[in-house]
Every structure is written in structure tokens, then in C-alpha cells.
Amino acid sequence: MKQRKAMTLVEITIGFAILTAISAFFISFMTASSKEISFSSDHFNAVVLSQKISEDLLEEMALNPYGLETLGIDETIKSKHDVVDGSSVFFSFIEDRSEPWGLIEPAKDGMINSSMQPLYNSVKKFKFGVSGSRLAKSGDHEDRNLVACNVDFFWQTQTGKGAYNSSFDLFSPVSAKKVTLGVSLNEAEIDARIPAEVYMRPTQTVGELATTIGENVEAILAVGRISLISRDFINSQFYRDAKEKIKGLLAKLSTLPPEETEEMFETRLQLAKTWYELAKVCFQIVSYLEPHFATLQLQGKFDGSSGSGFNPISFQQNLMSVRIIYEYFVGSIVQARYYYLLLEPDMVALKGNKAQMQIIQKLIDIYRVTAILPVRPQGMSEYRSFLDRVHALSVNRNPFLNRMVNHELKLVENRKNWLEHYPNLGRIDELVAGKMPGVLAFIKARTVGMLTN
Amino acid sequence: MKKLVAGTTMVELLVVIGLIGLIGVAGMRFFTSVNTSQKAFSQQAILQMESRKAFDQIIDQIREGTDVIRPVTGETLHYMVFRDLINQVSMLYLEPNKEESNRLKQRVYRLISYCNDFSGLYKKENEKILHNSIKQVRFSSLSPSSVQVNATVVSDKGEYQFLAHVGLLNVGGIE
């Protein structure tokens, strides 16, 4: 009879070994897929969170070219922040969860905290750092208007460390515009009219004129251009149309019943825009003419007499026109500010928040100009007071605007530093505060006879 | 002399059976847990994919807007109203989803996008279901040109919550 043998210990041990080998294979497979899924989940979270930071930076830089400075960001990552518990400004204004309603308070209801599940648990492991710098650190090169940003996320994984980097460039202009502030004119055409229309010598060229009246060409051209351009502008269709349009809009505004809010809004907006456009063109003309006054101020003959070889009365009238144009610039910019300000409180109800923001941005631009006008000494305090109002409007509602206003309020404490931050404003200041007082004094000295006679 | 072959004793037999039983139980448990974990992992992966899809759909929808009407800046709401480039008004809002709620044994909602065209009439084709089981959604406005979305997507595989900051089309307004 055949006898069957039971399993020996060796056989059982081999069985165990085989099973262990199979288990090890399965365990390593399962661990790998668990790690893979967990990493993929973390990576997705890092992408989404990084996207939020890039959107925040986009908003910040669109509103304030010095946004990185305001946020304390420079070219190196100095410290890493947690995503949760209000560790960073980027995740401090999430939503409004408690009273007072309509305000997102960063320390109270703005942050991601343990009450926000499952988000809190899935993002609490993340730390991040932001760096950024302008492609050109100084100068007027176009690269200075581009900001290279880097957002780096770090987190602990089962195998070690996870990292995700996102890099992008933002357009945020801080360099002076590559355009002349003056109006673009056909100088050749104007110069050709000078002998006939300013010096009453239609048969001569400017060169011949210089010989006849014993004056240099530059001074002749300066007198000619000042005379013709100021005269042409005062008689221009643009100037007449603008004045007529303003008159018409004011008349319409005075007859509008208060309940016609939409029409009232549109009329005020048209008035603001017309005044602003007039201010812009007047400034361009003054800006173009100013160097010609510098030429005249250097010419002895013009300094000691009422002119030579041209009708001094006409010249005086033309000088007065320049003064009028400058005063129109000052008056129009103040009027534009007034009508834009009248729109501001009504904007939310009528046109929405975006339009209100545009008005605020426009007003900041205008207030900056009126703050540097020497003829408006109260301009800076008016600007500060406006900034205080915008600050009150933005606090715990619009963190980007709030930071921008705080930054601006600090900048205006040091006028020189403030103007250096805004090169275009600096150029306007150079003209209105640096050069125009001299030009106006020159005009006054030349036209005093005209005023007293 | 006839050679005697030793038989297996009862004790040996019991020990072997016991060992095989133990190994069998351990093996069964192991394969069951492998199976369960694998299911959980694949469900997690599916949840993630569904969440990504919901995330992309919501973001795409909002990006078509030019102006946020509600929430106003600083406000947080469970719905959002915005205007697009051709002045159509769209709404994103939640609607109870009873079937899904019963199935998942918790209250969930459909996230609906409705674009109101100029006719002023309800049209089925203007309605789009962005997601079928959303536990909560909150829209917060930090500036007039962007909105933050905080949404929790639910499925039988679990929950996933995401937070996105969406910039609107950079046009519109009065200028």
C-alpha cells in the first residue's frame, strides 16, 4: 500500500518564502501607486494654489506698478509661508464668513483655517515663496516694464520633498513713455507761413528775414511758432467745438430732473471727458511751445524790447494766448476732476464696480497732476484727502487697491521720491513747476504794457 | 525484514492543517485588502479627475465674463452674477439634486450656469449643468475684475475642495 507523506518543515518554509515574495511584490506595487496618486493630488493642489497667486500678482501689478515692493517681494525668496492660518497675504482674504457682512477680515474670516474642510487638510502641508524682479532694474528700456515672477511650492511627500515652480512675466509699466509730451505738428508747414503771417514779409524766406531784421533764425522761428500755434489753437475748430460742447452739456445738466440718473450720469461723464481732453491738448501745446520761450529768454533783443521786425501788439496778443492756453490746461484738469468726482458715488448703482474702479484710477491720475501744479497749492492736501477716502472704501474689501493706496500715501510724504516713482509725472512736474513759472513771468513782463494801456 | 514506513501522526497532520489554515487566512486577508486599497486608490484618482473637470468648467465659464455684478467687492455669496462682452447676464447658482442626495445620503446640489439672452424668456438651451454633485460653493469678490471660487465636489468616492482665483476678461467698463 502506498503511503502519503505529510509536508515537511522545509516545504512549509519554502511555501512561506514564496508567499512573502508575492506579498512583497504586491505591497511595493500598492505603495508605489499610493505614492503616485498622493503626489498627483498634491501636484494638482500646488498648481491650483500657484494659479491663485499668479492671479493675485496680476491684479496687484495692474493696479500698482510697485506692487512687488508693496508686498515685500524681491528677486530672492526670503521666507516660505504656509498656505493656511493667514500666514501669507495671498491666502488671507478668502471669503466673508462672519459679521460685519461685506468685509473680509484677514485675521477673522479671511484665512483658510481648520473650519474649511477638506481644503484645510489637503493644503496645510504646502509652503510657498514668491520672488520677482524687473527685467531691467533701471533706465528707460522696455524691459523695465516687464516683471519676471516665480512662485515656488514645497511640500513633504511620502518619499521626501515635493516641489512645483511656476514662472511668468507681467507687464507693468514704470518707465517714461517713449513719446514727446508735446503736440505733433507739421513744423515745415508752420515755418513756411512765418515770414508772411508774423513778419509781414511774404516774399522772404526765414533765412532772408534773419538777414533783413538782424536776428538769428532760431529766435525768428521761436517768435513765429509761438505766434502762429497759439493763434491757430485759439481759432481752431477743436477749441471752439470743445467750448460749445461744454456749454451745451452744462445747459442740459441744469435742466435734467434728478430722477433721470442714467442721463445725468452720461452727461457728467461727457463733461468730464471733454474737460479732460481739452486739458490734454492745452498741455501738449504748452509743452511744445515751452522750449521756444527758452530760446527767446536767451535772446537779448527780445529781453530788452518788445521785439524786432514784427508787430509787437500781435506778439503780445499771441503771448497772452499762450497764457490763456496754459490757464485752460489748469482749469480744465480741475474741471475734469470735479465731474469725474461727481460720478464716483453714483457709479456702483449705475455702472458697476469695474467702472467705479476705472473712475478711481482716472481720478488718481488727475489728482497727481493737480497736486504738482504750483498755481494750486492745496492740490497735495486734496489728493491726500482723496486717497484717505479710497483707503476707507477699500479696507477689507479690495486688498489690491488698499495696498496701492497705502503705498501711495507713504510715497507722497517725500515729493522727490514720489516723482521718481512716476517718470511721466516727473516730466509734467519739470514743465509746470520747473519751467512754466519762468515762462509766465516772461509773458507777464512782455504783456504788462498791453494790460495797462 | 520488511521496511517500515512511518505514517503521519495525527499531531503532525493537525499542525500542518493549522499552518495552511493560518497562511490561507492571512493570504485571503491580504488579497482582500489589496483589492480594497486598489479600489480606494482608483476612486481617489477618479475623484481627482472629476474635480479637475469641474474646476476647469467653472473657471472657463467665469472667464467669459467682463464685469462681476454680484458679489460686490468684499462680499461672499453662494451664487454669482456677471456680464459678458455682449452684455448678456449669466448666473452661476446651486439647485438641489434630490437623486444624487439620496444616493450619496447627504445633501448635494447641481451647479447651474444660466445665460440670459436678450429675449428675456427662459430657454432650456441657455442652461448648462456644470456639475451634478456640489456640496457647497462660495464666490468672493476681491476686486471688480476677479472672483474667488471655493467649491466642494462630492462623489461616492469622497470629497474634494478647491479654491481658485479667476480673472475676468480684461475689457468692459466705461472707457
Interface residues (C-beta under 8 A of the other chain):
Chain A: Q3 R4 K5 A6 M7 I12 G15 F16 L19 S23 F26 M30 S33 S34 I37 S40 S41 F44 N45 V48 L49 Q51 K52 E55 D56 L58 E59 A62 L63 F93 I94 E95 D96 R97 W101 G102 L103 I104 I112 M116 Q117 P118 L119 S122 V123 L269 V348 K351 G352 N353 K354 A355 Q356 M357 Q358 I359 N396 R397 N398 P399 F400 L401
Chain B: V5 G7 T8 E12 L13 V16 L19 I23 G27 F30 V34 S37 Q38 F41 Q44 A45 Q48 R52 F55 T66 D67 V68 I69 V72 T73 G74 E75 T76 R83 R138 S140 S141 L142 S143 P144 S145 S146 Q148 N150 T152 E159 Y160 Q161 F162 L163 A164 H165 V166 G167 G172 G173 I174 E175
